[in-house]
Amino acid sequence: QNIYDPGILFEPIHRLLFSIEHRSFLDALGSFCSSYETTPLSCTAELDRSLALKDGVQRFGYKDGERFLLFSLKDPASSLAAGTIQRVIDRLLEDRSATVDYTHGEEVTLRLGSLPGNAAIILPDFPKSAFFDTVRTEGRLPRKTFSMGHAHQKRFYLEARKIIPERDACL
């Protein structure tokens, strides 16, 4: 198979932060870009339109119990939003300021990010056309940059694995 096959889909893997304070997130983010702007969002369609822009600005969505924001970064530490965010997360984990889970699907990530003490990080799509150039410039892709296939397909795969009974070792 070829990664450019239209049947192979690259889906972003989002981040879900637990036990996070917004100020801690901003402090960590400030260490991995020269500056950032935030734009309040009113709906996911607005977020999706902003993340789809191809103007060279690195963006990601952020949602917690109090705010829904689009972050636009200046001089980010990585050429990919996933790389910059992973550095932020690594700093938060190092400082024990949060824990993280990697999630498939924007809707469920936003819903869980809205719970008290949580925050959702919504990453843009990773274009297949950037795959080899990114590996060439970055050396390797950041952890959990993308997944191949839709989130709902993975959900059913995991559920199907759970319903398969264990075999009796004596048989």
RAJOFEN-V206171 format. One record per helix or strand. SS is the DSSP state (helix for helix, strand for strand). FROM is the first residue (numbers start at 1). TO is the last residue. If there is no record, write none. Layout:
ss=SS from=FROM to=TO
ss=SS from=FROM to=TO
This chain:
ss=strand from=10 to=12
ss=strand from=14 to=18
ss=helix from=22 to=30
ss=strand from=35 to=40
ss=helix from=44 to=51
ss=strand from=58 to=64
ss=strand from=68 to=74
ss=helix from=81 to=94
ss=strand from=99 to=103
ss=helix from=106 to=113
ss=strand from=119 to=123
ss=helix from=128 to=138
ss=strand from=146 to=148
ss=helix from=151 to=163
